[in-house]
Amino acid sequence: MDRVTLKMDAKAAMRQAAISPYGFTVIFIAIVVILEVVETFFNINEVILDTIFGYRDLWQLLSFIRTSAAFYVIYFVVSTLIDFGYQSFSLKVSKRDDTMSYWDMFSSVRYIWKAVLLTIVMFVLELLWSLLLIIPGIIASYRYSQAVLILVENPEKGIFQCIHESSEMMKGHKWEYFVLELSFLLWYLMAIFTCGLGAIYVIPYSNVTFANFYNAIKPDTNMAPDRNLE
């Protein structure tokens, strides 16, 4: 697979997109920053309470735990929502789909529980493989790397089918995926050295390229939907 072709096509698709990938990315980053700021507030609040009160008041401690737990659940769900939404938008850009819109950011709301479960299951599987050795964990992350895009494109599928199909699709393509990721290393460093401003270009560029990779390796015919966890 020619990664240069994938990246050149991604640039062309971004230029032809009906919705600016850069404007979409700015909105995405803004939501992420807001979530991070709120999370930082909770961390500071914990330190202040711990320092001043030492949690001598049990009810105060329980109240803080409830509030923090509720926030982190909301944080995880919203993060998953916009991450899947961004993948949906990237896939539409790569396919020159004119139906793209800014509302794609929240398109996964109709299958959000599946997106959340898929994210959790993938994390657990990768963690279990990592308990053996680091390398098996890394290989597992590549094995399951296409599951999100599979669910984004086929919300009717079960989460285990998405994981299974990703494993099948990535057979013989893990090294190509690794090299493709590596080819963005300097771009990621550029984004860091520009205080994040470069991310407005790098995030859509890399995501559309990986969407092209997905389109290149996916089978022409989809397997029958798995009804598990539906």
PEKASUL-V430682 format. One record per residue. N is the residue number from 0. RES is the residue in three letters. OMEGA is omega in whole degrees, -180 to 180 (none if undefined). Layout:
n->(N	N)
res->(RES	RES)
omega->(OMEGA	OMEGA)
//
This chain:
n->(0	1	2	3	4	5	6	7	8	9	10	11	12	13	14	15	16	17	18	19	20	21	22	23	24	25	26	27	28	29	30	31	32	33	34	35	36	37	38	39	40	41	42	43	44	45	46	47	48	49	50	51	52	53	54	55	56	57	58	59	60	61	62	63	64	65	66	67	68	69	70	71	72	73	74	75	76	77	78	79	80	81	82	83	84	85	86	87	88	89	90	91	92	93	94	95	96	97	98	99	100	101	102	103	104	105	106	107	108	109	110	111	112	113	114	115	116	117	118	119	120	121	122	123	124	125	126	127	128	129	130	131	132	133	134	135	136	137	138	139	140	141	142	143	144	145	146	147	148	149	150	151	152	153	154	155	156	157	158	159	160	161	162	163	164	165	166	167	168	169	170	171	172	173	174	175	176	177	178	179	180	181	182	183	184	185	186	187	188	189	190	191	192	193	194	195	196	197	198	199	200	201	202	203	204	205	206	207	208	209	210	211	212	213	214	215	216	217	218	219	220	221	222	223	224	225	226	227	228	229)
res->(MET	ASP	ARG	VAL	THR	LEU	LYS	MET	ASP	ALA	LYS	ALA	ALA	MET	ARG	GLN	ALA	ALA	ILE	SER	PRO	TYR	GLY	PHE	THR	VAL	ILE	PHE	ILE	ALA	ILE	VAL	VAL	ILE	LEU	GLU	VAL	VAL	GLU	THR	PHE	PHE	ASN	ILE	ASN	GLU	VAL	ILE	LEU	ASP	THR	ILE	PHE	GLY	TYR	ARG	ASP	LEU	TRP	GLN	LEU	LEU	SER	PHE	ILE	ARG	THR	SER	ALA	ALA	PHE	TYR	VAL	ILE	TYR	PHE	VAL	VAL	SER	THR	LEU	ILE	ASP	PHE	GLY	TYR	GLN	SER	PHE	SER	LEU	LYS	VAL	SER	LYS	ARG	ASP	ASP	THR	MET	SER	TYR	TRP	ASP	MET	PHE	SER	SER	VAL	ARG	TYR	ILE	TRP	LYS	ALA	VAL	LEU	LEU	THR	ILE	VAL	MET	PHE	VAL	LEU	GLU	LEU	LEU	TRP	SER	LEU	LEU	LEU	ILE	ILE	PRO	GLY	ILE	ILE	ALA	SER	TYR	ARG	TYR	SER	GLN	ALA	VAL	LEU	ILE	LEU	VAL	GLU	ASN	PRO	GLU	LYS	GLY	ILE	PHE	GLN	CYS	ILE	HIS	GLU	SER	SER	GLU	MET	MET	LYS	GLY	HIS	LYS	TRP	GLU	TYR	PHE	VAL	LEU	GLU	LEU	SER	PHE	LEU	LEU	TRP	TYR	LEU	MET	ALA	ILE	PHE	THR	CYS	GLY	LEU	GLY	ALA	ILE	TYR	VAL	ILE	PRO	TYR	SER	ASN	VAL	THR	PHE	ALA	ASN	PHE	TYR	ASN	ALA	ILE	LYS	PRO	ASP	THR	ASN	MET	ALA	PRO	ASP	ARG	ASN	LEU	GLU)
omega->(-177	-178	178	179	179	-177	178	179	177	178	180	-180	179	178	-176	-175	180	177	-179	176	-179	176	178	-180	178	178	179	-180	180	179	179	-180	179	179	-179	179	179	178	178	178	180	179	178	180	179	-180	-180	-180	-179	-178	-174	-173	-179	180	176	179	-177	-178	177	179	-180	179	179	179	179	-179	-179	-179	179	180	-176	174	178	179	-179	-179	-180	178	178	-180	-176	177	178	177	179	177	177	179	-179	179	178	178	-178	-179	-178	-179	-177	-180	-179	177	179	179	176	179	-177	-176	-178	-179	-178	176	-173	-179	176	180	180	180	179	179	-179	-179	178	179	-179	-180	179	178	180	177	-180	179	177	176	-180	-176	177	178	178	179	179	-180	176	-180	-176	-171	-178	-175	-179	-179	177	179	179	-178	-177	-177	-179	-177	176	-175	180	175	178	179	180	-179	177	179	179	-178	-174	176	-179	-178	-177	-179	178	180	178	180	178	176	-178	-178	179	-175	-180	177	179	178	178	179	179	-176	177	179	176	-178	180	-180	179	176	-173	-177	179	180	-179	-178	177	177	179	174	175	177	178	180	-177	-175	-177	180	-179	180	180	176	179	-178	174	-177	179	176	176	none)
//
